[in-house]
Amino acid sequence: MNEVLYTLTIPNLITLFRLILVPLVIWSLMAGHWGMALAGFIIAGMSDAVDGALARLWHQQSAVGAYLDPIADKLLLSSTFIVLGIVGALPVWLVVIVVFRDIGILGGVVLAREMEAPITIRPIFLSKLNTAVQIVLAAAVLAQGAGVIAMPGALTVLMLLCAFLTVSSAAAYALLWFRHMHEAA
């Protein structure tokens, strides 16, 4: 019973709310409601900051939250990138790079576990920077689609920076994975 109460913390409920926002953002984009998609994306982003701050402030970090939070983040960001690619707002090559990196990291974790050399992936600085640029890029593309801003030149620079950081962080994680697997062998 204690475990159930412990997982139903305010920070975890905020994270669940962010998970619920993902289909709303995706539906809004697919229906052409860019303003609603932007609002949902921004609310989800703010909820990410709030749930983490509250969990630390109230000492309510939990194993459930440790898993749910990055899942909610990746679902929001990856699905937003995929749909932005589908509607032509982002180039498909960029979407492929972003999604392939995330699948590669997850695949590396699963493979290491299957090879009886479990690995824990902790975010490295390059990955945090990459995620920040991906968030800014997605928000900027949504804002442009909603007619809030118009900055095609800056979006091109952001896309190139996003591609560079995504590939660089994927390479850094691959090196960490190979080093871990070598040491485990």
N, C-alpha and C positions, 0 to 999 in steps of 0.2 A: 504494500500500500504506500509506503514511504517513497518508493521509486516513482510511482505514478504521480504523487503530489510534487515530487522534485522535478519531474519533466514538464509539468504544467506551470512553469514559471512565466511571468510576464514577458521576459526576453524570448522564450521559446514560442509563446503565442504570437509575438510580433513577427518572428521568423516564419511561422505558419501563415500569417497574413501575407507576408511577402511571396510565399509559394502560391497562394491563391491569386495574387496579382498577376502572376506570369501568364495564365491563360487570357486574362483580361487585356493585358498589353498586346499579346499576340493577336487576339480577335480584333482589337481596335485597329491594329496595323493592317490586317488582312481586309478589314471592312473600309479602309481608307480614312479612318478617324484618327489622324495623326496627332491632333491636340490631346485627345483622350489617351493615346498611347504614350505620348510624352509625359502627361500628368502621372499616369500609372508608373512609368519608369522612374520618374523623379521621386514619387512617394516610396517606391520600393527601395531606391537608393538611400533615402533618408531613414527608412526603417532599419536598414542594415547598420547604419551608424548608431541609431538609438538602441537597438537590441544589444549590440556589443557593449556600449557604454553602460547600459543598465545592468547587464550581466556582471560586469566588473564592479560597478558601484555597489550593487546589492549582494555581491558574492554569490551569484546564482549561475555560475558557469556549470554546465552539465555535459555529460557524454552525448546526450541527445542533441544538445545545442551545438556541440563541436562537430557533429556530422551534418545536422540540418542546415546550419548557416552556410557552409560552402556549397552544399547542394542547391540551396535556394539561389545563391549568387550565380552559380554556373548555369542553372536552368534559365534564369532571367537573361543573362548576358548572351549565352549561346543561342537560345531560341530567338532573341531579338536580332542577333547577327544573321541567323539563318533566314528569318522572314524579311529582313532588310535586303538580303541578297535575292530572295524570291521576287520581291516587288521592284527590284532594280535600283534600289537606293544605295547599295554597296556592291562593289564588284565581286563576282562569284569567287575569283581567285583568292581574295582576302578572306571571305567567309570560310573557304576550304582550309586555309592556313590556320585560322583561329580554332575551328572545330577539330581539325586533325591534331593540333597540339594538345587539346584537352583530352581527346580520345587516347592519344599516345601516352600521356601521363597516367591516365586511369589504367590503360593496358599494361604499362610497366609495373604498376602496383600489383595488379592481379597476377601477372606473370611471375613476379618475385615471390608472391605468396605461394603460388602453385609450385615453384621450384624450391620451396621450403627455405626461403631467404627473405622473410617479410621486410618491407621497407616502409618507413614512415616519411611521407613527403611533407616537409615544412616549407612554407612560402619563402623564397629568397627575395632579396631586394629587387632584382631584375623582374621577377614575376609580379611583385606588387606594383612596380612602375608600369609594366605591361597591362595589368588589369585596370589601373587608373586611366591609361590612355584609351583602352577599349571602352571604358565607361564614358569618357569624355566624347569619344568619336560617336558612339551610339546615341548619346544625348544630343550631340550637335546635328547628326543626321535627322533625328526625330524632330528637333526644333526647326530645322530647315524645311522638312516636310510639312510641319504645322504652320509654316509661314512666319515663325517668330524671328528667325534670323536668315540672312542670305550671305553665305561665305564660302563659295565653291573652291576658291584657291586654298583657303585654310583647311577645308575638308580633305583636299588632295594631300596636303602635307601631313595631316593627321593619319590618313590611310597608310601612307608610306612609313610613317613612324610606327604605327601599329603593326604593320607587317614586319618591320625590322625587329621590334621588341618581341613579337610573338615567336619569330624564328630563333632569335637569340636566347630567349628564355627556354624554348624547347631544347636547344642544344645544351644549355647549362644543366637542365634536368637530366638529359640523356647522359651527360658526363657523370653526374652524381650517381645515376642508376648503374652505369657500367662500373664505376669505382666500388659501389656497394656490392654488386654481384661478384666482382673480383675478390673483394675481402671476404665475402661469405663462402667462397669456393674453397 
